[in-house]
Amino acid sequence: MENIVDYSRKWYVMAAVAMSIFLATIDGSIVNVALPTLVRDLNTDFATIQWVVLAYLLTMTTLMLSIGRLGDMIGKKPIYNAGFVVFTVGSALCGLAQTVYWLIGFRVLQAVGAAMTLALGAAIITEAFPDRERGRALGLIGTIVSIGVIIGPTIGGVLIKVLSWHWIFFVNLPVGIIGTLMAWRFVPNFKPRGRQHFDYWGAFTLFTSLLGLLLALTLGQQLGFSDTRIYLLFGVWLLFLIVFLVIEIWTAQPMIDLKIFRNLLFSVNLVTGLVTFLAIGGLFILLPFYLEDVLQYNTQQVGFLLAVVPVGLGIFAPISGALSDRFGTRPITVLGLTTLLVGYAALIGLSTETTTWGYILRLIPIGIGMGIFQSPNNSAIMGTVPRERLGVASGLLSITRTLGQTVGIAILGALWASRVMFHAGGFLVGGATTAPGSAQVAGLHDTFVVVTILMLLGLALSVWGLIQERRLHGRVAVAQSAP
């Protein structure tokens, strides 16, 4: 039986999905601002408390693709609804935690719920909206993400000051309950066709591979990337990735149908999306140190200055999404990547005497560029796969975001630290943040040169994709016009 799409309910579906996106986004930013308080109140150290963030990220990233595949198999609505419930229950338990280890454990539970909603959000929106409005719809999701990033630290600071850290988790409960009811009421329950089998070995090897990579990147920042244990974790990542690919080639119903990567539009947009998130991950790990250690801004001022990027993204994401619905995704993504390239190149000019406006004017193109690029890029990815693979495509989209940011934080952070020590004249006992401001800025220059080159390669790839796409359309037009 065919699934009939009722587009009259599309904005109710958007509201339900926006609830989950907002919850997951605000939860990430609100917890980060509470870490110093958690160290004191739970009588622990930074090395332990950072696992409150890392356990959440690792769990969510390693599960999203498997959840996307399950959504394609058994339907997205039951998994999405269950994810809201798990996240809400996990939030309540996090708020009740009395030790750091219970808190970390409950964060894992919370991350399972977040993965169940985030992995399927883009797929549900794609199904709920007609193709001609998909870009605008996904652009509005980008705005919701930006709002969560901006207000999360503010709400977190107020709750911690007025009440206690427990309330940064309890605040999720009313939104989670309302979101659960809305998802149950409005999210369409499309039933997949035919009987399908879950690729357990593919899921296991992919999970192990991603976990090895994420642990290597995360622990490498603490132990050093030359540590034998880090080499071993990278080895686990590579070995299980190869095994996963072999399984996917020979399995009748694989976790990921590798044939989807033959689609030029899909592959190019996935890679360029990964590149932009890698760059933005490095940006947000490096700029706070520059603003506080070099320019001497206080924590509150740093928070406002870091909001330049999400504000720009939030304003331009729905605009670019609507434009991509009208003019096509590829030209808009090229424009977005060009704007990003200008912004990252401008950051090379940061100095020890950069003014507030000098900083803001350099960051504005990055916020605008991400806003212009992200919506049409997501729309292109979701629009190039068949309906029965939307869950997997949505999961891949989510992984490029979390994995890109993780890789960016690890690699660009390590690059910056090594270049700072080089410019400072050698090893620093207290780390790169204890170096003179001039050495920190010199390291920042070197790092943003690398990022600019990376963005240039991403832009070149996207332009090549645009050329290939137009050639393909030209050949199709000629074939259709032939007698």
PyMOL commands that set and color helices and strands:
alter all, ss='L'
color gray80, all
select helices_A, chain A and resi 7-32+35-41+46-49+51-74+76-96+100-128+131-162+167-170+172-186+200-223+228-250+258-262+264-294+299-306+308-327+329-347+356-383+387-424+432-434+437-481
alter helices_A, ss='H'
color red, helices_A
deselect
rebuild
show_as cartoon
